[in-house]
Amino acid sequence: MTSRLLLLVHRIPFPPNKGDKIRSYHLMRHLAARHEVHLGAFVDDPLDWRHEAELAGFCRQVKLVGLAPGKRRLASLSGLLTGEALSVRFYRNTEMQNWVNDIVSVQGIGQAVVFSSTMAQYVSGPRYAGLRRIADFCDVDSDKWRQYAEGKRAPMSWVYAREARTLLAWERRIAREFDATLFVTQAEAALFEKLAPESAGRIGHFDNGVDTEYFDPDQPFESPYGGESGAAGGGAAGRRHGPVVVFTGAMDYWANVDAVQWFADEVWPAVRLASPAARFFIVGSKPGAQVKALESRGGVRVTGYVPDVRPYLAHADVAVAPLRIARGTQNKVLEALAMARPVVCTPAAAAGLSVSQGEAFRVEENPQRFAAALLALFGHGPHREGREQVIRNYGWEANLAMVDRLLATGLPEWSACGQRPYRAEGFGGLTR
């Protein structure tokens, strides 16, 4: 008999076109193949309502609740009076809570998986202590806010520092309550173990994955650059214009905005000085005024939303991930490698990756060395070894076996067998 499972996600897990949606989509698809899934999620972009039918194809029941970000930000400020994390208040919703209460009692659901710590509030407390509960925190979000605080001036530095403290308290509470708390990389899990040592035996991770059949560089993609690069198929041959550098990512995410601004300020001038015809394409939805203003720099282009990033990767000379603030695994790096593109990234962007540095995968922090690495890779051609490493290390099915084991046993394997989750052999052999 198929088990009934509640899946709660802070943002509709479709389409899988940005970091958190990619992970939540594959988690949902994996669970739906093994359980009767009842999905509850928020919709923060009106265009995403059109995807409800796709979700219904996976799940037994789908509950979507509209979320107006501006209004929710104002409402979340009540957390300043209650002492709660603003992130938790942001996602508090009576309609969602009532649906969860009803669905658990009526459907006899015995298992719950929550995606992000903020969704844990819907199955937290004594009422739901009988459920087998697993939380996929993905990243240590509280530490992200700590990093934000360090880069901001007052009063925002105070607000972010407060969020870091209060959200960590919430994360620790959930980790104590739930059967297991998972993260996107071993490094993230290890960090949280230090921050929440009382829950160390229930902390683990599963790596992100890449659909390497979808991100296949051998498919025929028409160049979106108007002939500006001949990278797909071998490099400079056939190029009529200069080399292309590409960055992909949601451009309403502050870490991505900071990354492209730093790159444009510190790295790009040296690249253009040595290669005046070079172009830098920023590919991602919802670019704000700060990002659009970068087009005033020589050779910088901002595309906004594109339906498919693969052509932009396939025909670029080099993909970059110049993030200075990063948590977990950077899907943008994995996707570029899967498309056989050379990549240059910062240490922060590479921290969660099981990919070896080499000629066509460079990790640089110094702006001058970053620029030199890019220039050296212009016309390099496909990076097949990077793709092979992604195929070996980032398959979704193998990585999500961790969740299957937890749902089947209710107890982390590393706890049951007396192992710590960060030993070299991994989580009882489940992960690399």
Secondary structure in CASP SS format (residue, H / E / C, confidence):
PFRMAT SS
TARGET T0000
AUTHOR 0000-0000-0000
METHOD secondary structure of the structure
MODEL  1
M C 1.00
T C 1.00
S C 1.00
R E 1.00
L E 1.00
L E 1.00
L E 1.00
L E 1.00
V E 1.00
H C 1.00
R C 1.00
I C 1.00
P C 1.00
F C 1.00
P C 1.00
P C 1.00
N C 1.00
K C 1.00
G H 1.00
D H 1.00
K H 1.00
I H 1.00
R H 1.00
S H 1.00
Y H 1.00
H H 1.00
L H 1.00
M H 1.00
R H 1.00
H H 1.00
L H 1.00
A H 1.00
A C 1.00
R C 1.00
H C 1.00
E E 1.00
V E 1.00
H E 1.00
L E 1.00
G E 1.00
A E 1.00
F E 1.00
V E 1.00
D C 1.00
D C 1.00
P H 1.00
L H 1.00
D H 1.00
W H 1.00
R H 1.00
H H 1.00
E H 1.00
A H 1.00
E H 1.00
L H 1.00
A H 1.00
G C 1.00
F C 1.00
C C 1.00
R C 1.00
Q E 1.00
V E 1.00
K E 1.00
L E 1.00
V E 1.00
G E 1.00
L C 1.00
A C 1.00
P H 1.00
G H 1.00
K H 1.00
R H 1.00
R H 1.00
L H 1.00
A H 1.00
S H 1.00
L C 1.00
S C 1.00
G H 1.00
L H 1.00
L H 1.00
T H 1.00
G C 1.00
E C 1.00
A C 1.00
L H 1.00
S H 1.00
V H 1.00
R H 1.00
F H 1.00
Y C 1.00
R C 1.00
N C 1.00
T H 1.00
E H 1.00
M H 1.00
Q H 1.00
N H 1.00
W H 1.00
V H 1.00
N H 1.00
D H 1.00
I H 1.00
V H 1.00
S H 1.00
V H 1.00
Q H 1.00
G C 1.00
I C 1.00
G C 1.00
Q E 1.00
A E 1.00
V E 1.00
V E 1.00
F E 1.00
S C 1.00
S H 1.00
T H 1.00
M H 1.00
A H 1.00
Q H 1.00
Y H 1.00
V H 1.00
S C 1.00
G C 1.00
P H 1.00
R H 1.00
Y H 1.00
A C 1.00
G C 1.00
L C 1.00
R E 1.00
R E 1.00
I E 1.00
A E 1.00
D E 1.00
F E 1.00
C E 1.00
D C 1.00
V C 1.00
D H 1.00
S H 1.00
D H 1.00
K H 1.00
W H 1.00
R H 1.00
Q H 1.00
Y H 1.00
A H 1.00
E H 1.00
G C 1.00
K C 1.00
R C 1.00
A C 1.00
P C 1.00
M H 1.00
S H 1.00
W H 1.00
V H 1.00
Y H 1.00
A H 1.00
R H 1.00
E H 1.00
A H 1.00
R H 1.00
T H 1.00
L H 1.00
L H 1.00
A H 1.00
W H 1.00
E H 1.00
R H 1.00
R H 1.00
I H 1.00
A H 1.00
R H 1.00
E H 1.00
F C 1.00
D C 1.00
A E 1.00
T E 1.00
L E 1.00
F E 1.00
V C 1.00
T C 1.00
Q H 1.00
A H 1.00
E H 1.00
A H 1.00
A H 1.00
L H 1.00
F H 1.00
E H 1.00
K H 1.00
L H 1.00
A C 1.00
P H 1.00
E H 1.00
S H 1.00
A H 1.00
G H 1.00
R H 1.00
I E 1.00
G E 1.00
H E 1.00
F C 1.00
D C 1.00
N C 1.00
G C 1.00
V C 1.00
D C 1.00
T C 1.00
E C 1.00
Y C 1.00
F C 1.00
D C 1.00
P C 1.00
D C 1.00
Q C 1.00
P C 1.00
F C 1.00
E C 1.00
S C 1.00
P C 1.00
Y C 1.00
G C 1.00
G C 1.00
E C 1.00
S C 1.00
G C 1.00
A C 1.00
A C 1.00
G C 1.00
G C 1.00
G C 1.00
A C 1.00
A C 1.00
G C 1.00
R C 1.00
R C 1.00
H C 1.00
G C 1.00
P C 1.00
V E 1.00
V E 1.00
V E 1.00
F E 1.00
T E 1.00
G C 1.00
A C 1.00
M C 1.00
D C 1.00
Y C 1.00
W H 1.00
A H 1.00
N H 1.00
V H 1.00
D H 1.00
A H 1.00
V H 1.00
Q H 1.00
W H 1.00
F H 1.00
A H 1.00
D H 1.00
E H 1.00
V H 1.00
W H 1.00
P H 1.00
A H 1.00
V H 1.00
R H 1.00
L H 1.00
A H 1.00
S C 1.00
P C 1.00
A C 1.00
A C 1.00
R E 1.00
F E 1.00
F E 1.00
I E 1.00
V E 1.00
G C 1.00
S C 1.00
K C 1.00
P C 1.00
G C 1.00
A H 1.00
Q H 1.00
V H 1.00
K H 1.00
A H 1.00
L H 1.00
E H 1.00
S H 1.00
R C 1.00
G C 1.00
G C 1.00
V E 1.00
R E 1.00
V E 1.00
T E 1.00
G E 1.00
Y C 1.00
V C 1.00
P C 1.00
D C 1.00
V C 1.00
R H 1.00
P H 1.00
Y H 1.00
L H 1.00
A H 1.00
H C 1.00
A C 1.00
D C 1.00
V E 1.00
A E 1.00
V E 1.00
A E 1.00
P C 1.00
L C 1.00
R C 1.00
I C 1.00
A C 1.00
R C 1.00
G C 1.00
T C 1.00
Q C 1.00
N H 1.00
K H 1.00
V H 1.00
L H 1.00
E H 1.00
A H 1.00
L H 1.00
A H 1.00
M C 1.00
A C 1.00
R C 1.00
P C 1.00
V E 1.00
V E 1.00
C E 1.00
T C 1.00
P H 1.00
A H 1.00
A H 1.00
A H 1.00
A C 1.00
G C 1.00
L C 1.00
S C 1.00
V C 1.00
S C 1.00
Q C 1.00
G E 1.00
E C 1.00
A C 1.00
F E 1.00
R E 1.00
V E 1.00
E C 1.00
E C 1.00
N C 1.00
P H 1.00
Q H 1.00
R H 1.00
F H 1.00
A H 1.00
A H 1.00
A H 1.00
L H 1.00
L H 1.00
A H 1.00
L H 1.00
F C 1.00
G C 1.00
H C 1.00
G C 1.00
P C 1.00
H C 1.00
R H 1.00
E H 1.00
G H 1.00
R H 1.00
E H 1.00
Q H 1.00
V H 1.00
I H 1.00
R H 1.00
N H 1.00
Y C 1.00
G C 1.00
W H 1.00
E H 1.00
A H 1.00
N H 1.00
L H 1.00
A H 1.00
M H 1.00
V H 1.00
D H 1.00
R H 1.00
L H 1.00
L H 1.00
A H 1.00
T H 1.00
G C 1.00
L C 1.00
P C 1.00
E H 1.00
W H 1.00
S H 1.00
A H 1.00
C C 1.00
G C 1.00
Q C 1.00
R C 1.00
P C 1.00
Y C 1.00
R C 1.00
A C 1.00
E C 1.00
G C 1.00
F C 1.00
G C 1.00
G C 1.00
L C 1.00
T C 1.00
R C 1.00
END
